[in-house]
Amino acid sequence: MTEQQQPQFGIQRLYLKDVSFESPNSPGVFRKEWKPQVKLDLNTQTRQLDEGVYEVVLTLTVAAKIEEESAFLCEVQQGGIFTLAGFPDENRDQMLGAYCPNILFPYAREAVDALVVKGSFPALMLAPVNFDALYAQNKAEAENATTN
């Protein structure tokens, strides 16, 4: 194989694309016992910027409630620009859908934690996410949807 046919992967840039933090019921929420119900939603979006260059955006949305009252809502969009060349389509899709979000997650997790602490809430360190399993699950659901 020549040098041009070898698969190539690179990180061009990692960046915070968008961030939002709301604490609609403060300061009253600080007077309650801190036993929150925390909900995490995550999503990824991919778009091609150029030949072999892709933007991947990982969105984390964290909502915390105490009883039925909202304590905070935090959303972080962590972006990255990645170079992927010479990969078969299936491998490229898995890298964009699982490998790249796995690279972005620690940055997004740190941003969420920093915002929550700046909002005067206890630190929130999100557990690791298995993006390979999520990718496989989403792929299987998409295949089932097309066959039904």
Disulfide bonds with the S-S distance in Angstrom:
none
